[in-house]
Amino acid sequence: MDLSQKTVENVEFMIEKIKEKLRVLNLGAIKPSHFDEEMYEELKEIYEMVLRKNSFSPNEMQALAEELGNLRKK
């Protein structure tokens, strides 16, 4: 997957991978349709950081959830 391109498909891919890695229980809370290409670079940074880590503290999980919430379409 070429994540250098700002496409809807790449946004969907990154969101799904973030959800898998964080083991999000409320899968409806984070949907690819909540995000668009305008926040692509920020989303990609979160995606890359999430993939680098093996585990997350509760505080880190909360911070990631808040950051994803801030990136959602208004």
mmJSON file of the N, C-alpha and C atoms, coordinates in Angstrom:
{"data_MODEL":{"atom_site":{
"group_PDB":["ATOM","ATOM","ATOM","ATOM","ATOM","ATOM","ATOM","ATOM","ATOM","ATOM","ATOM","ATOM","ATOM","ATOM","ATOM","ATOM","ATOM","ATOM","ATOM","ATOM","ATOM","ATOM","ATOM","ATOM","ATOM","ATOM","ATOM","ATOM","ATOM","ATOM","ATOM","ATOM","ATOM","ATOM","ATOM","ATOM","ATOM","ATOM","ATOM","ATOM","ATOM","ATOM","ATOM","ATOM","ATOM","ATOM","ATOM","ATOM","ATOM","ATOM","ATOM","ATOM","ATOM","ATOM","ATOM","ATOM","ATOM","ATOM","ATOM","ATOM","ATOM","ATOM","ATOM","ATOM","ATOM","ATOM","ATOM","ATOM","ATOM","ATOM","ATOM","ATOM","ATOM","ATOM","ATOM","ATOM","ATOM","ATOM","ATOM","ATOM","ATOM","ATOM","ATOM","ATOM","ATOM","ATOM","ATOM","ATOM","ATOM","ATOM","ATOM","ATOM","ATOM","ATOM","ATOM","ATOM","ATOM","ATOM","ATOM","ATOM","ATOM","ATOM","ATOM","ATOM","ATOM","ATOM","ATOM","ATOM","ATOM","ATOM","ATOM","ATOM","ATOM","ATOM","ATOM","ATOM","ATOM","ATOM","ATOM","ATOM","ATOM","ATOM","ATOM","ATOM","ATOM","ATOM","ATOM","ATOM","ATOM","ATOM","ATOM","ATOM","ATOM","ATOM","ATOM","ATOM","ATOM","ATOM","ATOM","ATOM","ATOM","ATOM","ATOM","ATOM","ATOM","ATOM","ATOM","ATOM","ATOM","ATOM","ATOM","ATOM","ATOM","ATOM","ATOM","ATOM","ATOM","ATOM","ATOM","ATOM","ATOM","ATOM","ATOM","ATOM","ATOM","ATOM","ATOM","ATOM","ATOM","ATOM","ATOM","ATOM","ATOM","ATOM","ATOM","ATOM","ATOM","ATOM","ATOM","ATOM","ATOM","ATOM","ATOM","ATOM","ATOM","ATOM","ATOM","ATOM","ATOM","ATOM","ATOM","ATOM","ATOM","ATOM","ATOM","ATOM","ATOM","ATOM","ATOM","ATOM","ATOM","ATOM","ATOM","ATOM","ATOM","ATOM","ATOM","ATOM","ATOM","ATOM","ATOM","ATOM","ATOM","ATOM","ATOM","ATOM","ATOM","ATOM","ATOM","ATOM","ATOM","ATOM"],
"id":[1,2,3,4,5,6,7,8,9,10,11,12,13,14,15,16,17,18,19,20,21,22,23,24,25,26,27,28,29,30,31,32,33,34,35,36,37,38,39,40,41,42,43,44,45,46,47,48,49,50,51,52,53,54,55,56,57,58,59,60,61,62,63,64,65,66,67,68,69,70,71,72,73,74,75,76,77,78,79,80,81,82,83,84,85,86,87,88,89,90,91,92,93,94,95,96,97,98,99,100,101,102,103,104,105,106,107,108,109,110,111,112,113,114,115,116,117,118,119,120,121,122,123,124,125,126,127,128,129,130,131,132,133,134,135,136,137,138,139,140,141,142,143,144,145,146,147,148,149,150,151,152,153,154,155,156,157,158,159,160,161,162,163,164,165,166,167,168,169,170,171,172,173,174,175,176,177,178,179,180,181,182,183,184,185,186,187,188,189,190,191,192,193,194,195,196,197,198,199,200,201,202,203,204,205,206,207,208,209,210,211,212,213,214,215,216,217,218,219,220,221,222],
"type_symbol":["N","C","C","N","C","C","N","C","C","N","C","C","N","C","C","N","C","C","N","C","C","N","C","C","N","C","C","N","C","C","N","C","C","N","C","C","N","C","C","N","C","C","N","C","C","N","C","C","N","C","C","N","C","C","N","C","C","N","C","C","N","C","C","N","C","C","N","C","C","N","C","C","N","C","C","N","C","C","N","C","C","N","C","C","N","C","C","N","C","C","N","C","C","N","C","C","N","C","C","N","C","C","N","C","C","N","C","C","N","C","C","N","C","C","N","C","C","N","C","C","N","C","C","N","C","C","N","C","C","N","C","C","N","C","C","N","C","C","N","C","C","N","C","C","N","C","C","N","C","C","N","C","C","N","C","C","N","C","C","N","C","C","N","C","C","N","C","C","N","C","C","N","C","C","N","C","C","N","C","C","N","C","C","N","C","C","N","C","C","N","C","C","N","C","C","N","C","C","N","C","C","N","C","C","N","C","C","N","C","C","N","C","C","N","C","C","N","C","C","N","C","C"],
"label_atom_id":["N","CA","C","N","CA","C","N","CA","C","N","CA","C","N","CA","C","N","CA","C","N","CA","C","N","CA","C","N","CA","C","N","CA","C","N","CA","C","N","CA","C","N","CA","C","N","CA","C","N","CA","C","N","CA","C","N","CA","C","N","CA","C","N","CA","C","N","CA","C","N","CA","C","N","CA","C","N","CA","C","N","CA","C","N","CA","C","N","CA","C","N","CA","C","N","CA","C","N","CA","C","N","CA","C","N","CA","C","N","CA","C","N","CA","C","N","CA","C","N","CA","C","N","CA","C","N","CA","C","N","CA","C","N","CA","C","N","CA","C","N","CA","C","N","CA","C","N","CA","C","N","CA","C","N","CA","C","N","CA","C","N","CA","C","N","CA","C","N","CA","C","N","CA","C","N","CA","C","N","CA","C","N","CA","C","N","CA","C","N","CA","C","N","CA","C","N","CA","C","N","CA","C","N","CA","C","N","CA","C","N","CA","C","N","CA","C","N","CA","C","N","CA","C","N","CA","C","N","CA","C","N","CA","C","N","CA","C","N","CA","C","N","CA","C","N","CA","C","N","CA","C","N","CA","C","N","CA","C"],
"label_alt_id":[null,null,null,null,null,null,null,null,null,null,null,null,null,null,null,null,null,null,null,null,null,null,null,null,null,null,null,null,null,null,null,null,null,null,null,null,null,null,null,null,null,null,null,null,null,null,null,null,null,null,null,null,null,null,null,null,null,null,null,null,null,null,null,null,null,null,null,null,null,null,null,null,null,null,null,null,null,null,null,null,null,null,null,null,null,null,null,null,null,null,null,null,null,null,null,null,null,null,null,null,null,null,null,null,null,null,null,null,null,null,null,null,null,null,null,null,null,null,null,null,null,null,null,null,null,null,null,null,null,null,null,null,null,null,null,null,null,null,null,null,null,null,null,null,null,null,null,null,null,null,null,null,null,null,null,null,null,null,null,null,null,null,null,null,null,null,null,null,null,null,null,null,null,null,null,null,null,null,null,null,null,null,null,null,null,null,null,null,null,null,null,null,null,null,null,null,null,null,null,null,null,null,null,null,null,null,null,null,null,null,null,null,null,null,null,null,null,null,null,null,null,null],
"label_comp_id":["MET","MET","MET","ASP","ASP","ASP","LEU","LEU","LEU","SER","SER","SER","GLN","GLN","GLN","LYS","LYS","LYS","THR","THR","THR","VAL","VAL","VAL","GLU","GLU","GLU","ASN","ASN","ASN","VAL","VAL","VAL","GLU","GLU","GLU","PHE","PHE","PHE","MET","MET","MET","ILE","ILE","ILE","GLU","GLU","GLU","LYS","LYS","LYS","ILE","ILE","ILE","LYS","LYS","LYS","GLU","GLU","GLU","LYS","LYS","LYS","LEU","LEU","LEU","ARG","ARG","ARG","VAL","VAL","VAL","LEU","LEU","LEU","ASN","ASN","ASN","LEU","LEU","LEU","GLY","GLY","GLY","ALA","ALA","ALA","ILE","ILE","ILE","LYS","LYS","LYS","PRO","PRO","PRO","SER","SER","SER","HIS","HIS","HIS","PHE","PHE","PHE","ASP","ASP","ASP","GLU","GLU","GLU","GLU","GLU","GLU","MET","MET","MET","TYR","TYR","TYR","GLU","GLU","GLU","GLU","GLU","GLU","LEU","LEU","LEU","LYS","LYS","LYS","GLU","GLU","GLU","ILE","ILE","ILE","TYR","TYR","TYR","GLU","GLU","GLU","MET","MET","MET","VAL","VAL","VAL","LEU","LEU","LEU","ARG","ARG","ARG","LYS","LYS","LYS","ASN","ASN","ASN","SER","SER","SER","PHE","PHE","PHE","SER","SER","SER","PRO","PRO","PRO","ASN","ASN","ASN","GLU","GLU","GLU","MET","MET","MET","GLN","GLN","GLN","ALA","ALA","ALA","LEU","LEU","LEU","ALA","ALA","ALA","GLU","GLU","GLU","GLU","GLU","GLU","LEU","LEU","LEU","GLY","GLY","GLY","ASN","ASN","ASN","LEU","LEU","LEU","ARG","ARG","ARG","LYS","LYS","LYS","LYS","LYS","LYS"],
"label_asym_id":["A","A","A","A","A","A","A","A","A","A","A","A","A","A","A","A","A","A","A","A","A","A","A","A","A","A","A","A","A","A","A","A","A","A","A","A","A","A","A","A","A","A","A","A","A","A","A","A","A","A","A","A","A","A","A","A","A","A","A","A","A","A","A","A","A","A","A","A","A","A","A","A","A","A","A","A","A","A","A","A","A","A","A","A","A","A","A","A","A","A","A","A","A","A","A","A","A","A","A","A","A","A","A","A","A","A","A","A","A","A","A","A","A","A","A","A","A","A","A","A","A","A","A","A","A","A","A","A","A","A","A","A","A","A","A","A","A","A","A","A","A","A","A","A","A","A","A","A","A","A","A","A","A","A","A","A","A","A","A","A","A","A","A","A","A","A","A","A","A","A","A","A","A","A","A","A","A","A","A","A","A","A","A","A","A","A","A","A","A","A","A","A","A","A","A","A","A","A","A","A","A","A","A","A","A","A","A","A","A","A","A","A","A","A","A","A","A","A","A","A","A","A"],
"label_entity_id":["1","1","1","1","1","1","1","1","1","1","1","1","1","1","1","1","1","1","1","1","1","1","1","1","1","1","1","1","1","1","1","1","1","1","1","1","1","1","1","1","1","1","1","1","1","1","1","1","1","1","1","1","1","1","1","1","1","1","1","1","1","1","1","1","1","1","1","1","1","1","1","1","1","1","1","1","1","1","1","1","1","1","1","1","1","1","1","1","1","1","1","1","1","1","1","1","1","1","1","1","1","1","1","1","1","1","1","1","1","1","1","1","1","1","1","1","1","1","1","1","1","1","1","1","1","1","1","1","1","1","1","1","1","1","1","1","1","1","1","1","1","1","1","1","1","1","1","1","1","1","1","1","1","1","1","1","1","1","1","1","1","1","1","1","1","1","1","1","1","1","1","1","1","1","1","1","1","1","1","1","1","1","1","1","1","1","1","1","1","1","1","1","1","1","1","1","1","1","1","1","1","1","1","1","1","1","1","1","1","1","1","1","1","1","1","1","1","1","1","1","1","1"],
"label_seq_id":[1,1,1,2,2,2,3,3,3,4,4,4,5,5,5,6,6,6,7,7,7,8,8,8,9,9,9,10,10,10,11,11,11,12,12,12,13,13,13,14,14,14,15,15,15,16,16,16,17,17,17,18,18,18,19,19,19,20,20,20,21,21,21,22,22,22,23,23,23,24,24,24,25,25,25,26,26,26,27,27,27,28,28,28,29,29,29,30,30,30,31,31,31,32,32,32,33,33,33,34,34,34,35,35,35,36,36,36,37,37,37,38,38,38,39,39,39,40,40,40,41,41,41,42,42,42,43,43,43,44,44,44,45,45,45,46,46,46,47,47,47,48,48,48,49,49,49,50,50,50,51,51,51,52,52,52,53,53,53,54,54,54,55,55,55,56,56,56,57,57,57,58,58,58,59,59,59,60,60,60,61,61,61,62,62,62,63,63,63,64,64,64,65,65,65,66,66,66,67,67,67,68,68,68,69,69,69,70,70,70,71,71,71,72,72,72,73,73,73,74,74,74],
"pdbx_PDB_ins_code":[null,null,null,null,null,null,null,null,null,null,null,null,null,null,null,null,null,null,null,null,null,null,null,null,null,null,null,null,null,null,null,null,null,null,null,null,null,null,null,null,null,null,null,null,null,null,null,null,null,null,null,null,null,null,null,null,null,null,null,null,null,null,null,null,null,null,null,null,null,null,null,null,null,null,null,null,null,null,null,null,null,null,null,null,null,null,null,null,null,null,null,null,null,null,null,null,null,null,null,null,null,null,null,null,null,null,null,null,null,null,null,null,null,null,null,null,null,null,null,null,null,null,null,null,null,null,null,null,null,null,null,null,null,null,null,null,null,null,null,null,null,null,null,null,null,null,null,null,null,null,null,null,null,null,null,null,null,null,null,null,null,null,null,null,null,null,null,null,null,null,null,null,null,null,null,null,null,null,null,null,null,null,null,null,null,null,null,null,null,null,null,null,null,null,null,null,null,null,null,null,null,null,null,null,null,null,null,null,null,null,null,null,null,null,null,null,null,null,null,null,null,null],
"Cartn_x":[0.844,0.0,0.887,0.633,1.404,0.698,1.161,0.516,0.998,1.811,2.249,1.153,0.126,-0.984,-2.149,-2.708,-3.838,-5.134,-5.499,-6.715,-7.659,-8.915,-9.923,-9.562,-9.059,-8.681,-7.568,-6.6,-5.509,-6.001,-6.914,-7.502,-8.202,-8.999,-9.71,-8.727,-7.676,-6.672,-6.036,-5.608,-4.933,-5.86,-7.103,-8.061,-8.29,-8.457,-8.677,-7.469,-6.272,-5.062,-4.913,-5.242,-5.193,-6.177,-7.381,-8.394,-7.926,-7.33,-6.823,-5.741,-4.798,-3.664,-4.102,-5.037,-5.501,-6.586,-7.04,-8.11,-9.322,-9.77,-10.914,-12.148,-12.773,-13.956,-15.197,-15.322,-16.471,-16.109,-16.207,-15.754,-16.518,-17.744,-18.524,-18.056,-17.264,-16.801,-15.777,-15.047,-14.03,-14.342,-14.802,-15.125,-14.3,-13.843,-13.091,-13.866,-15.177,-15.973,-15.924,-15.435,-15.315,-14.121,-13.283,-12.038,-11.966,-11.234,-11.034,-9.56,-9.267,-7.877,-7.242,-8.043,-7.484,-6.589,-6.909,-6.14,-5.228,-4.915,-4.175,-2.819,-2.053,-0.703,-0.755,-1.69,-1.831,-2.25,-3.18,-3.629,-2.492,-1.689,-0.558,0.458,0.695,1.613,1.115,-0.181,-0.765,-0.626,-0.958,-0.856,0.554,1.563,2.948,3.373,2.954,3.301,2.636,1.385,0.654,1.315,1.734,2.352,3.717,4.42,5.751,5.688,4.618,4.541,3.906,4.341,3.776,2.598,2.607,1.504,1.299,0.14,-0.234,-0.783,-0.395,-0.945,-2.357,-3.16,-4.494,-4.433,-3.435,-3.3,-2.988,-2.149,-1.838,-3.068,-3.83,-5.065,-6.023,-6.161,-7.035,-6.541,-5.244,-4.668,-4.878,-4.713,-4.941,-6.405,-7.3,-8.729,-9.084,-8.523,-8.782,-8.228,-7.036,-6.427,-7.211,-7.645,-8.483,-9.793,-10.339,-11.555,-11.35,-10.174,-9.862,-9.721,-9.359,-9.163,-10.456,-11.504,-12.767,-13.315,-14.039,-14.705,-15.659,-15.741,-16.668,-18.015],
"Cartn_y":[-1.175,0.0,1.234,2.146,3.388,4.492,4.721,5.709,7.126,7.318,8.666,9.44,8.732,9.353,9.635,10.831,11.221,10.752,9.495,8.94,8.451,8.335,7.806,6.381,5.612,4.234,4.166,5.057,5.066,5.491,6.444,6.85,5.648,4.945,3.763,2.717,2.457,1.467,1.832,3.08,3.5,3.421,3.848,3.786,2.341,1.455,0.044,-0.552,-0.217,-0.727,-0.159,1.112,1.716,1.001,0.758,0.064,-1.334,-2.051,-3.406,-3.368,-2.468,-2.399,-1.981,-1.054,-0.579,-1.471,-2.431,-3.331,-2.546,-1.623,-0.778,-1.651,-1.599,-2.414,-1.815,-0.513,0.145,0.521,-0.45,-0.27,0.82,1.086,2.135,3.526,3.631,4.948,5.549,4.706,5.186,4.592,5.448,4.996,5.787,5.138,5.864,7.049,6.958,8.058,9.314,9.195,10.352,11.228,10.765,11.458,11.758,12.805,13.098,13.403,13.688,13.871,15.138,16.081,17.323,17.048,16.032,15.696,14.501,14.255,13.055,12.948,14.004,13.948,13.664,14.299,14.066,12.629,12.123,10.746,9.773,10.07,9.204,9.172,10.314,10.346,9.454,9.519,8.674,7.21,6.9,5.533,4.983,5.758,5.289,5.1,5.995,5.882,4.648,4.413,3.266,1.96,1.883,0.649,0.386,1.432,1.255,0.675,0.95,0.533,-0.846,-1.579,-2.902,-2.859,-1.896,-1.793,-0.326,-0.057,1.31,1.357,2.392,2.599,3.163,3.095,3.704,5.194,5.894,7.323,7.533,6.666,6.763,6.459,5.47,5.13,6.326,6.96,8.121,9.26,9.501,10.566,10.289,9.046,8.684,8.868,8.454,8.62,10.098,10.919,12.358,12.949,12.538,13.073,12.668,11.411,10.968,11.748,12.02,12.822,14.224,14.792,16.131,16.154,15.03,14.963,14.694,14.337,14.012,15.214,14.916,15.973,16.719,17.996,18.827,18.888],
"Cartn_z":[0.0,0.0,0.0,-0.918,-1.04,-0.253,0.963,1.822,1.549,0.527,0.191,-0.542,-1.005,-1.723,-0.783,-0.874,-0.027,-0.681,-0.408,-0.998,0.095,-0.263,0.653,1.054,0.101,0.378,1.419,1.319,2.291,3.668,3.721,5.0,5.621,4.834,5.33,5.831,5.075,5.458,6.797,6.939,8.176,9.375,9.215,10.321,10.744,9.791,10.123,10.84,10.406,11.056,12.464,12.648,13.983,14.896,14.401,15.2,15.584,14.641,14.929,16.005,15.843,16.76,18.162,18.246,19.546,20.132,19.328,19.759,20.252,19.413,19.747,19.881,21.055,21.299,20.659,20.708,20.104,18.669,17.784,16.415,15.68,16.086,15.446,15.815,16.868,17.322,16.363,15.671,14.73,13.366,12.475,11.129,10.126,9.07,8.048,7.473,7.428,6.871,7.738,8.961,9.85,9.503,8.593,8.285,6.792,6.46,5.046,4.773,3.528,3.122,3.699,4.167,4.711,5.922,6.693,7.887,7.644,6.39,6.017,6.716,6.7,7.275,8.772,9.472,10.907,11.189,10.388,10.539,10.258,9.254,8.909,10.047,10.697,11.832,12.969,13.251,14.299,13.905,12.666,12.153,12.33,11.925,12.014,13.466,14.347,15.76,16.384,16.046,16.587,16.149,14.898,14.406,15.022,15.43,16.026,17.433,18.161,19.565,19.708,20.712,20.964,21.92,22.831,23.789,24.151,24.75,25.084,26.501,27.225,28.562,28.423,29.485,29.423,29.06,29.579,29.247,27.767,27.211,25.787,24.939,25.352,24.627,24.635,25.792,25.914,25.019,25.022,24.199,22.708,22.301,20.898,20.519,21.396,21.128,20.992,21.858,21.789,20.499,20.132,18.92,17.682,17.636,16.51,16.49,17.658,17.743,17.208,17.463,16.97,15.438,14.845,13.394,12.634,13.345,12.67,11.905,10.839,10.074,10.995,10.765,11.557,10.899],
"occupancy":[1.0,1.0,1.0,1.0,1.0,1.0,1.0,1.0,1.0,1.0,1.0,1.0,1.0,1.0,1.0,1.0,1.0,1.0,1.0,1.0,1.0,1.0,1.0,1.0,1.0,1.0,1.0,1.0,1.0,1.0,1.0,1.0,1.0,1.0,1.0,1.0,1.0,1.0,1.0,1.0,1.0,1.0,1.0,1.0,1.0,1.0,1.0,1.0,1.0,1.0,1.0,1.0,1.0,1.0,1.0,1.0,1.0,1.0,1.0,1.0,1.0,1.0,1.0,1.0,1.0,1.0,1.0,1.0,1.0,1.0,1.0,1.0,1.0,1.0,1.0,1.0,1.0,1.0,1.0,1.0,1.0,1.0,1.0,1.0,1.0,1.0,1.0,1.0,1.0,1.0,1.0,1.0,1.0,1.0,1.0,1.0,1.0,1.0,1.0,1.0,1.0,1.0,1.0,1.0,1.0,1.0,1.0,1.0,1.0,1.0,1.0,1.0,1.0,1.0,1.0,1.0,1.0,1.0,1.0,1.0,1.0,1.0,1.0,1.0,1.0,1.0,1.0,1.0,1.0,1.0,1.0,1.0,1.0,1.0,1.0,1.0,1.0,1.0,1.0,1.0,1.0,1.0,1.0,1.0,1.0,1.0,1.0,1.0,1.0,1.0,1.0,1.0,1.0,1.0,1.0,1.0,1.0,1.0,1.0,1.0,1.0,1.0,1.0,1.0,1.0,1.0,1.0,1.0,1.0,1.0,1.0,1.0,1.0,1.0,1.0,1.0,1.0,1.0,1.0,1.0,1.0,1.0,1.0,1.0,1.0,1.0,1.0,1.0,1.0,1.0,1.0,1.0,1.0,1.0,1.0,1.0,1.0,1.0,1.0,1.0,1.0,1.0,1.0,1.0,1.0,1.0,1.0,1.0,1.0,1.0,1.0,1.0,1.0,1.0,1.0,1.0,1.0,1.0,1.0,1.0,1.0,1.0],
"B_iso_or_equiv":[0.0,0.0,0.0,0.0,0.0,0.0,0.0,0.0,0.0,0.0,0.0,0.0,0.0,0.0,0.0,0.0,0.0,0.0,0.0,0.0,0.0,0.0,0.0,0.0,0.0,0.0,0.0,0.0,0.0,0.0,0.0,0.0,0.0,0.0,0.0,0.0,0.0,0.0,0.0,0.0,0.0,0.0,0.0,0.0,0.0,0.0,0.0,0.0,0.0,0.0,0.0,0.0,0.0,0.0,0.0,0.0,0.0,0.0,0.0,0.0,0.0,0.0,0.0,0.0,0.0,0.0,0.0,0.0,0.0,0.0,0.0,0.0,0.0,0.0,0.0,0.0,0.0,0.0,0.0,0.0,0.0,0.0,0.0,0.0,0.0,0.0,0.0,0.0,0.0,0.0,0.0,0.0,0.0,0.0,0.0,0.0,0.0,0.0,0.0,0.0,0.0,0.0,0.0,0.0,0.0,0.0,0.0,0.0,0.0,0.0,0.0,0.0,0.0,0.0,0.0,0.0,0.0,0.0,0.0,0.0,0.0,0.0,0.0,0.0,0.0,0.0,0.0,0.0,0.0,0.0,0.0,0.0,0.0,0.0,0.0,0.0,0.0,0.0,0.0,0.0,0.0,0.0,0.0,0.0,0.0,0.0,0.0,0.0,0.0,0.0,0.0,0.0,0.0,0.0,0.0,0.0,0.0,0.0,0.0,0.0,0.0,0.0,0.0,0.0,0.0,0.0,0.0,0.0,0.0,0.0,0.0,0.0,0.0,0.0,0.0,0.0,0.0,0.0,0.0,0.0,0.0,0.0,0.0,0.0,0.0,0.0,0.0,0.0,0.0,0.0,0.0,0.0,0.0,0.0,0.0,0.0,0.0,0.0,0.0,0.0,0.0,0.0,0.0,0.0,0.0,0.0,0.0,0.0,0.0,0.0,0.0,0.0,0.0,0.0,0.0,0.0,0.0,0.0,0.0,0.0,0.0,0.0],
"pdbx_formal_charge":[null,null,null,null,null,null,null,null,null,null,null,null,null,null,null,null,null,null,null,null,null,null,null,null,null,null,null,null,null,null,null,null,null,null,null,null,null,null,null,null,null,null,null,null,null,null,null,null,null,null,null,null,null,null,null,null,null,null,null,null,null,null,null,null,null,null,null,null,null,null,null,null,null,null,null,null,null,null,null,null,null,null,null,null,null,null,null,null,null,null,null,null,null,null,null,null,null,null,null,null,null,null,null,null,null,null,null,null,null,null,null,null,null,null,null,null,null,null,null,null,null,null,null,null,null,null,null,null,null,null,null,null,null,null,null,null,null,null,null,null,null,null,null,null,null,null,null,null,null,null,null,null,null,null,null,null,null,null,null,null,null,null,null,null,null,null,null,null,null,null,null,null,null,null,null,null,null,null,null,null,null,null,null,null,null,null,null,null,null,null,null,null,null,null,null,null,null,null,null,null,null,null,null,null,null,null,null,null,null,null,null,null,null,null,null,null,null,null,null,null,null,null],
"auth_seq_id":[1,1,1,2,2,2,3,3,3,4,4,4,5,5,5,6,6,6,7,7,7,8,8,8,9,9,9,10,10,10,11,11,11,12,12,12,13,13,13,14,14,14,15,15,15,16,16,16,17,17,17,18,18,18,19,19,19,20,20,20,21,21,21,22,22,22,23,23,23,24,24,24,25,25,25,26,26,26,27,27,27,28,28,28,29,29,29,30,30,30,31,31,31,32,32,32,33,33,33,34,34,34,35,35,35,36,36,36,37,37,37,38,38,38,39,39,39,40,40,40,41,41,41,42,42,42,43,43,43,44,44,44,45,45,45,46,46,46,47,47,47,48,48,48,49,49,49,50,50,50,51,51,51,52,52,52,53,53,53,54,54,54,55,55,55,56,56,56,57,57,57,58,58,58,59,59,59,60,60,60,61,61,61,62,62,62,63,63,63,64,64,64,65,65,65,66,66,66,67,67,67,68,68,68,69,69,69,70,70,70,71,71,71,72,72,72,73,73,73,74,74,74],
"auth_comp_id":["MET","MET","MET","ASP","ASP","ASP","LEU","LEU","LEU","SER","SER","SER","GLN","GLN","GLN","LYS","LYS","LYS","THR","THR","THR","VAL","VAL","VAL","GLU","GLU","GLU","ASN","ASN","ASN","VAL","VAL","VAL","GLU","GLU","GLU","PHE","PHE","PHE","MET","MET","MET","ILE","ILE","ILE","GLU","GLU","GLU","LYS","LYS","LYS","ILE","ILE","ILE","LYS","LYS","LYS","GLU","GLU","GLU","LYS","LYS","LYS","LEU","LEU","LEU","ARG","ARG","ARG","VAL","VAL","VAL","LEU","LEU","LEU","ASN","ASN","ASN","LEU","LEU","LEU","GLY","GLY","GLY","ALA","ALA","ALA","ILE","ILE","ILE","LYS","LYS","LYS","PRO","PRO","PRO","SER","SER","SER","HIS","HIS","HIS","PHE","PHE","PHE","ASP","ASP","ASP","GLU","GLU","GLU","GLU","GLU","GLU","MET","MET","MET","TYR","TYR","TYR","GLU","GLU","GLU","GLU","GLU","GLU","LEU","LEU","LEU","LYS","LYS","LYS","GLU","GLU","GLU","ILE","ILE","ILE","TYR","TYR","TYR","GLU","GLU","GLU","MET","MET","MET","VAL","VAL","VAL","LEU","LEU","LEU","ARG","ARG","ARG","LYS","LYS","LYS","ASN","ASN","ASN","SER","SER","SER","PHE","PHE","PHE","SER","SER","SER","PRO","PRO","PRO","ASN","ASN","ASN","GLU","GLU","GLU","MET","MET","MET","GLN","GLN","GLN","ALA","ALA","ALA","LEU","LEU","LEU","ALA","ALA","ALA","GLU","GLU","GLU","GLU","GLU","GLU","LEU","LEU","LEU","GLY","GLY","GLY","ASN","ASN","ASN","LEU","LEU","LEU","ARG","ARG","ARG","LYS","LYS","LYS","LYS","LYS","LYS"],
"auth_asym_id":["A","A","A","A","A","A","A","A","A","A","A","A","A","A","A","A","A","A","A","A","A","A","A","A","A","A","A","A","A","A","A","A","A","A","A","A","A","A","A","A","A","A","A","A","A","A","A","A","A","A","A","A","A","A","A","A","A","A","A","A","A","A","A","A","A","A","A","A","A","A","A","A","A","A","A","A","A","A","A","A","A","A","A","A","A","A","A","A","A","A","A","A","A","A","A","A","A","A","A","A","A","A","A","A","A","A","A","A","A","A","A","A","A","A","A","A","A","A","A","A","A","A","A","A","A","A","A","A","A","A","A","A","A","A","A","A","A","A","A","A","A","A","A","A","A","A","A","A","A","A","A","A","A","A","A","A","A","A","A","A","A","A","A","A","A","A","A","A","A","A","A","A","A","A","A","A","A","A","A","A","A","A","A","A","A","A","A","A","A","A","A","A","A","A","A","A","A","A","A","A","A","A","A","A","A","A","A","A","A","A","A","A","A","A","A","A","A","A","A","A","A","A"],
"auth_atom_id":["N","CA","C","N","CA","C","N","CA","C","N","CA","C","N","CA","C","N","CA","C","N","CA","C","N","CA","C","N","CA","C","N","CA","C","N","CA","C","N","CA","C","N","CA","C","N","CA","C","N","CA","C","N","CA","C","N","CA","C","N","CA","C","N","CA","C","N","CA","C","N","CA","C","N","CA","C","N","CA","C","N","CA","C","N","CA","C","N","CA","C","N","CA","C","N","CA","C","N","CA","C","N","CA","C","N","CA","C","N","CA","C","N","CA","C","N","CA","C","N","CA","C","N","CA","C","N","CA","C","N","CA","C","N","CA","C","N","CA","C","N","CA","C","N","CA","C","N","CA","C","N","CA","C","N","CA","C","N","CA","C","N","CA","C","N","CA","C","N","CA","C","N","CA","C","N","CA","C","N","CA","C","N","CA","C","N","CA","C","N","CA","C","N","CA","C","N","CA","C","N","CA","C","N","CA","C","N","CA","C","N","CA","C","N","CA","C","N","CA","C","N","CA","C","N","CA","C","N","CA","C","N","CA","C","N","CA","C","N","CA","C","N","CA","C","N","CA","C","N","CA","C","N","CA","C","N","CA","C"],
"pdbx_PDB_model_num":[1,1,1,1,1,1,1,1,1,1,1,1,1,1,1,1,1,1,1,1,1,1,1,1,1,1,1,1,1,1,1,1,1,1,1,1,1,1,1,1,1,1,1,1,1,1,1,1,1,1,1,1,1,1,1,1,1,1,1,1,1,1,1,1,1,1,1,1,1,1,1,1,1,1,1,1,1,1,1,1,1,1,1,1,1,1,1,1,1,1,1,1,1,1,1,1,1,1,1,1,1,1,1,1,1,1,1,1,1,1,1,1,1,1,1,1,1,1,1,1,1,1,1,1,1,1,1,1,1,1,1,1,1,1,1,1,1,1,1,1,1,1,1,1,1,1,1,1,1,1,1,1,1,1,1,1,1,1,1,1,1,1,1,1,1,1,1,1,1,1,1,1,1,1,1,1,1,1,1,1,1,1,1,1,1,1,1,1,1,1,1,1,1,1,1,1,1,1,1,1,1,1,1,1,1,1,1,1,1,1,1,1,1,1,1,1,1,1,1,1,1,1]
}}}
